[in-house]
Amino acid sequence: MSPILQLVREDLRDFAGYSSARSTKVSGEIWLNANESPWPSDADTQAIARRYPDPQPAQLRSALADLYRVVPEQILIGRGSDEAIDLLVRVLCVPARDAVLVTPPVFGMYAVCARLQGARLVEVPLLDDATDFRVDLDEVSRRALAEHVKIVFLCSPGNPAGGVIPAEDVLAVAQRLDGRALVVVDEAYVEFAAAPSLADKVASQNNLAVLRTLSKAHALAAARIGCVIANPALIDVLRRCQAPYPVPAPCTEVALRALTPGALAATRERIAIVKAERESLRRKLAACAGVRRVYPAQGNFLLARFDDASAAYSALLAHGVVVRDQRGSPQLDDALRISLGTPAQNARVLATLDAAEKVS
Ligand SMILES: Cc1ncc(COP(=O)(O)O)c(C=O)c1O
């Protein structure tokens, strides 16, 4: 048995899951095995929606493998990386026994999935030092070993704090937890960061998994295409536990178009604009009256603390600008998270905050 399977719930290691019509390997000319309609819908002008899709579309899997420089067997495609988070928690955590470790303030889905699975949540708060939020990695390892933690979620760049965890530090944690816990690095925003992805380290560190998504840099949030990159033995179990047809054919089509060389070149240009805008908005925001602090974020957003976050939020809203109010998150009771928009939209954020401060 592959060592990574020791971390999988014992009752699921050999679970076959649902055997769908598309997963049965047979060939033929006339397909009458899935109770599909023999005619396409009038609404389906490209005739791509009549049949159930391949559960893991091979062409998309291989395009994603090329993009992330891994092999297709290391990839499971799901409905956004959200589905991968949920699947990982369900497949690894025994309810009421195992735990999931998170580093708040951080993306909320890890805690939601833990709660739904009845897994305990172990929280190791980020440390807010003079320059940035930082993950307390020694404490992460210590608590993970002490508290039956099966999955450690590390978000890099972090949402909403925006910091990157150095690759060597993530690998050191994974080595310390080898055989005990899976370390999942959520790289939803890594395309916007100066640091490289850890995807290529998955092959040599079997308890490391990486989450990637087409929702952010690739501008396909509505297509819901994300993936987990992990040891092929773990991918195989996750696939068997996944819902029968998780990747809708129209979503596969748009994703494949987004991964052609021309579309990828356009994506790279958009990323460069976002990064330049991020640095420019960060400087200007930091100089704004009423802004206490702007974090050096590496994603497509900025986290800022305000003298009066409520007034800033309301002023932006009154001018039609909706940002994320972080005041309900731990350590962030004066903070807003602002996604980078177009240069014109970012200019409007600044102008609105400037005008609001002059009035007050
Ligand atoms: C850190 C992080 N991970 C994962 C996701 C989910 O992304 P997806 O659209 O791939 O489900 C988000 C969405 O905002 C996120 O911020």
The ligand as an SDF file (V2000), in Angstrom:
LIG
                    3D

 16 16  0  0  0  0  0  0  0  0999 V2000
   -7.5800   30.8330   -1.0310 C   0  0  0  0  0  0  0  0  0  0  0  0
   -8.7110   30.3520   -1.8600 C   0  0  0  0  0  0  0  0  0  0  0  0
   -8.7780   29.0480   -2.1610 N   0  0  0  0  0  0  0  0  0  0  0  0
   -9.7680   28.5490   -2.9100 C   0  0  0  0  0  0  0  0  0  0  0  0
  -10.7680   29.3670   -3.3790 C   0  0  0  0  0  0  0  0  0  0  0  0
  -11.8660   28.7370   -4.1590 C   0  0  0  0  0  0  0  0  0  0  0  0
  -11.6370   28.9100   -5.4910 O   0  0  0  0  0  0  0  0  0  0  0  0
  -12.4390   28.0850   -6.5940 P   0  0  0  0  0  0  0  0  0  0  0  0
  -13.1700   29.1000   -7.3860 O   0  0  0  0  0  0  0  0  0  0  0  0
  -11.3920   27.3590   -7.3730 O   0  0  0  0  0  0  0  0  0  0  0  0
  -13.3720   27.1530   -5.8870 O   0  0  0  0  0  0  0  0  0  0  0  0
  -10.7540   30.7430   -3.0990 C   0  0  0  0  0  0  0  0  0  0  0  0
  -11.8250   31.6130   -3.5690 C   0  0  0  0  0  0  0  0  0  0  0  0
  -11.9370   32.7740   -3.2970 O   0  0  0  0  0  0  0  0  0  0  0  0
   -9.6960   31.2400   -2.3080 C   0  0  0  0  0  0  0  0  0  0  0  0
   -9.6060   32.5320   -1.9810 O   0  0  0  0  0  0  0  0  0  0  0  0
  1  2  1  0
  2  3  1  0
  2 15  2  0
  3  4  2  0
  4  5  1  0
  5  6  1  0
  5 12  2  0
  6  7  1  0
  7  8  1  0
  8  9  2  0
  8 10  1  0
  8 11  1  0
 12 13  1  0
 12 15  1  0
 13 14  2  0
 15 16  1  0
M  END
$$$$
